[in-house]
Amino acid sequence: MPSIIDALKEDDVLMITTDHGSDPTTPGTDHTREFIPILIHGRNLGTPNNIGVRKTFADIGTSIAEYLNLDQVLCGKSFLKDISK
């Protein structure tokens, strides 16, 4: 992680997330977790903040679209204001 963070430019944002994952106490390999983690890092972002439980994965895409100033045709709600300075 340090080498990835060191390689980030001033306005880069790194988002790390996963799919739903599997509960190791549940038999089988189907997705058995309701929530996903997301870690967000950027030199121009504000202080660490909990963005809370989101309603949809689409929030990630919508936040990225807003950060890149793209037309937002996605159904999610951006959390960019919650992580920006």
VENFENMO-V166293 format. One record per run of one state. SS is the DSSP state (H for helix, E for strand, - for the rest). FROM is the first residue (numbers start at 1). TO is the last residue. If there is no record, write none. Layout:
ss=SS from=FROM to=TO
ss=SS from=FROM to=TO
This chain:
ss=- from=1 to=1
ss=H from=2 to=7
ss=- from=8 to=13
ss=E from=14 to=17
ss=- from=18 to=37
ss=E from=38 to=41
ss=- from=42 to=44
ss=E from=45 to=45
ss=- from=46 to=57
ss=H from=58 to=67
ss=- from=68 to=79
ss=H from=80 to=83
ss=E from=84 to=84
ss=- from=85 to=85
